[in-house]
Amino acid sequence: MNAPSHPRIPLLDLDLLRTLVAIAETGSFSAAASVVHRTPSAISMQVKKMEEILGKPVFVRDSRSVSLTADGAFLLEHARRMLAMNRDAVARFVAPEVQGVVRLGAPDDAAERFLPNMLRNFAETHPMVTVDVCVDGSARMIDMLGEGELDLTLITAEAGFSGGQGAEVLFREKLVWAARRGGIAASRKPLPISVWEEGCVWRQAGVDGLDAQGREWRIAFQSAHISGQRAAILADLAVAPIPESSIGGEVVEAPARFGLPRLPKYALGLMVRSDPSDAVSAAADHLRASFAGR
């Protein structure tokens, strides 16, 4: 008996994805043509081919501008990651030629949860590049990037944060209310919460949710570090909005019976200086590729 045949899913080659990114970043077919060294008519043919493969439009065009559809925006994130993974793989063979210093900013939780393995792998493939890491709040690191004190930075974005416009989303994760297993902090009135200063994405999401419920709350613990948030939770002093992946051990998601508001997803974004060196571009590609595999 013959096995049932399944239709093969077509592949989008990297050339098409590179053109998609170029159009999205330049805002026009003609400008993108210069970036990818093709004629505008060739760019149009590539877009047509891409849309035929997908069966959906990826751009909205008018006489003056080109913008992404919702499907196009989704594909843009995928395209950037796929191109970065390709460059990161090739860099394993040419990396010794890349050298320099990279000044990287990162929020505390990203520095603790993600950077150790990522930087170790980057050091193996780019031995001549030194990465100096600055850990600070997202708003401050955006300012440092603009002032030339950082070359690139990871930031926590979305979930009520308005300062990360233009950030390239690398990763999205659900926020949850964390509590001590068997603890009573979530039942107290007003609700004791552990957060960081105003401008923190997690704080904004949590406070907005509580205010929308009309629930009374108070700040019982304040820390810029996720280790501090966990300490407050473990001591049953407070509940806190934290990423779902940080739940574990005696730190659990607050049970539904406490009626805490649902929280949105937050995003981890990447911002890169406008004139990156080869070393900075290599580091940015490595971060994109690393998060693409999560």
C-alpha positions in Angstrom: 0.0 0.0 0.0 1.4 3.4 -1.0 1.8 5.9 1.8 -0.5 8.9 1.4 1.2 11.8 -0.3 1.2 15.3 1.3 1.7 18.5 -0.6 5.1 19.9 -0.2 5.3 23.4 1.4 7.2 25.7 -0.9 10.4 27.4 0.3 11.1 31.1 0.3 14.7 31.5 -0.7 17.0 34.0 1.0 17.1 36.3 -2.0 13.4 36.9 -1.7 13.7 37.5 2.0 16.6 39.9 1.5 14.5 41.9 -1.0 11.5 42.0 1.5 13.8 43.4 4.2 15.3 46.0 1.8 11.8 47.2 0.8 10.6 47.4 4.3 13.7 49.3 5.5 13.9 51.8 2.5 10.2 52.3 2.0 10.2 51.9 -1.8 11.0 49.4 -4.6 13.4 51.7 -6.3 15.4 52.4 -3.2 15.5 48.7 -2.3 16.7 47.9 -5.9 19.9 49.9 -5.1 20.4 48.1 -1.8 20.2 44.6 -3.3 21.7 45.6 -6.7 18.8 44.8 -8.9 16.5 46.8 -11.2 13.2 48.0 -9.9 11.4 45.7 -12.4 13.3 42.8 -11.0 12.3 43.8 -7.5 8.6 43.9 -8.6 9.0 40.4 -10.1 10.5 39.1 -6.8 7.6 40.5 -4.8 5.1 39.0 -7.2 6.8 35.6 -6.9 6.8 35.9 -3.1 3.1 36.8 -3.0 2.2 34.0 -5.4 4.1 31.4 -3.2 2.3 32.7 0.0 -1.1 33.3 -1.7 -1.4 36.6 0.2 -0.2 40.2 -0.4 2.8 41.3 1.7 2.8 44.9 0.7 0.2 47.7 0.3 1.2 49.9 -2.6 0.0 53.3 -3.7 1.5 56.0 -5.9 3.7 57.4 -3.1 4.6 54.7 -0.7 4.9 51.0 0.1 3.8 49.6 3.5 3.6 46.1 4.9 0.4 44.2 5.4 -0.1 42.3 8.7 1.1 39.2 6.9 4.0 41.1 5.6 5.0 42.4 9.1 5.0 38.8 10.3 7.1 37.7 7.4 9.6 40.6 8.0 10.4 39.3 11.5 10.9 35.8 10.0 13.0 37.2 7.2 15.4 39.1 9.5 15.9 36.0 11.6 16.5 33.7 8.7 19.0 36.1 7.1 20.8 36.5 10.4 21.0 32.7 11.0 22.5 32.4 7.5 25.1 35.1 8.2 25.8 33.7 11.6 26.5 30.3 10.1 28.8 31.7 7.4 30.6 33.8 10.1 32.0 30.5 11.6 34.3 30.4 8.6 35.2 34.0 8.2 34.9 35.4 11.7 38.6 35.7 12.4 38.6 38.6 9.9 36.1 40.5 12.1 37.6 42.3 15.1 36.8 45.2 17.3 34.9 46.2 20.5 31.1 46.0 20.8 29.3 47.9 23.5 26.1 46.0 24.2 23.2 47.1 26.5 20.8 44.7 28.0 18.1 44.7 30.7 18.8 42.8 33.8 16.6 39.8 33.1 18.0 39.4 29.6 21.5 39.6 30.9 20.8 36.9 33.4 18.6 34.5 31.3 19.9 34.8 27.8 23.3 36.5 27.4 25.7 33.9 29.1 25.2 31.2 26.5 24.8 33.6 23.6 28.0 35.5 24.4 29.9 32.3 25.0 28.9 31.0 21.6 29.7 34.4 20.0 33.2 34.4 21.6 33.9 31.0 20.0 32.9 32.1 16.5 34.3 35.7 16.8 37.5 35.4 18.9 38.8 38.8 17.8 35.7 40.7 19.0 35.4 42.0 22.6 31.9 42.6 23.9 31.4 45.0 26.8 28.0 44.7 28.4 26.1 47.4 30.2 23.1 46.4 32.3 20.5 49.1 32.8 16.9 50.1 32.3 15.5 50.1 28.7 14.7 53.8 28.6 18.2 54.7 29.8 19.9 52.4 27.3 17.8 53.9 24.4 19.3 57.3 25.5 22.8 55.8 25.7 22.4 54.4 22.1 21.3 57.8 20.9 24.2 59.5 22.6 26.8 57.1 21.1 27.6 55.4 24.4 26.3 52.0 23.2 26.6 50.3 19.8 23.5 48.1 20.2 21.1 47.3 22.9 18.4 44.8 23.9 15.3 46.5 25.4 12.1 45.3 26.9 9.2 46.7 24.9 5.5 46.7 24.1 3.1 45.8 27.0 2.5 49.5 27.5 6.0 50.8 26.9 6.0 53.6 24.3 9.8 54.3 24.1 10.9 51.4 21.9 9.6 52.6 18.5 11.8 51.2 15.8 13.1 48.3 17.8 13.3 45.0 16.0 11.4 42.4 17.9 13.6 39.3 18.6 11.4 37.5 21.1 7.9 37.7 22.7 6.9 36.1 25.9 3.8 36.1 28.2 3.9 38.0 31.5 2.4 36.3 34.5 1.7 37.1 38.1 4.2 35.2 40.2 3.7 34.2 43.8 5.2 31.9 46.4 3.9 28.4 46.3 1.3 28.2 49.1 1.8 31.9 49.9 -0.8 34.4 51.0 0.5 37.7 49.5 -2.0 37.5 46.6 -4.9 37.5 49.0 -3.9 40.7 50.9 -5.6 44.0 50.5 -4.3 46.3 49.2 -2.4 43.9 47.0 1.4 44.0 47.7 3.4 44.1 44.5 7.1 44.0 43.7 8.1 46.2 40.7 10.8 48.5 39.5 10.6 52.3 38.8 8.1 54.0 36.4 9.0 53.2 32.8 9.5 49.5 33.5 7.4 47.4 31.0 6.5 44.8 33.6 5.4 47.4 36.1 3.3 49.2 33.5 1.6 46.0 32.5 0.8 45.0 36.0 -0.3 48.3 37.3 -2.5 48.9 34.2 -4.2 45.5 34.7 -4.9 46.2 38.4 -6.2 49.7 37.8 -8.5 48.3 35.1 -9.9 46.0 37.7 -10.3 48.8 40.2 -8.1 46.8 42.6 -6.2 48.5 45.4 -2.5 47.9 45.4 0.7 49.1 47.0 4.4 48.8 46.2 5.8 46.5 48.9 9.2 45.9 47.3 11.2 47.7 44.6 14.1 46.2 42.7 15.8 46.7 39.3 16.9 43.1 39.3 14.8 40.0 38.7 16.8 38.3 41.5 15.3 41.0 43.8 11.8 40.3 42.5 12.2 36.6 43.1 13.5 37.3 46.7 10.3 39.4 47.4 8.1 36.6 46.0 10.0 33.8 48.0 9.6 35.8 51.2 5.9 36.0 50.4 6.1 39.8 50.7 4.5 40.5 47.3 3.4 39.2 44.0 5.1 40.4 40.8 4.6 40.5 37.1 7.5 38.5 35.5 8.1 36.5 32.3 6.5 33.1 32.3 9.9 31.4 31.7 11.1 32.8 35.1 8.6 30.6 36.9 10.1 27.7 38.7 10.7 26.0 42.0 8.8 27.7 44.8 8.0 30.6 42.5 4.7 29.8 40.8 2.0 31.5 38.7 -0.5 33.0 41.1 -3.6 30.6 41.2 -6.7 31.8 39.3 -8.7 31.9 42.6 -7.0 35.2 43.5 -8.5 36.8 40.4 -5.4 38.7 39.3 -5.7 40.4 35.9 -4.4 38.7 32.8 -1.2 40.3 31.6 0.0 40.8 28.0 3.0 39.6 26.2 6.1 41.7 26.3 8.7 41.9 23.7 12.5 41.8 23.8 13.7 44.2 21.1 17.0 45.0 19.4 18.2 48.5 18.5 21.4 49.1 16.6 23.3 52.3 15.9 22.8 53.7 12.4 26.5 53.2 11.3 27.5 49.8 12.8 31.0 48.4 12.4 31.5 44.9 11.0 31.9 43.7 14.6 28.6 45.3 15.7 26.8 43.9 12.7 28.2 40.5 13.5 27.0 40.7 17.2 23.6 41.9 16.1 23.2 39.0 13.6 24.3 36.6 16.3 21.6 37.8 18.7 19.0 37.6 16.0 20.0 34.0 15.1 20.2 33.0 18.8 16.7 34.2 19.5 15.4 32.8 16.3 16.2 29.3 17.6 14.2 29.8 20.8 
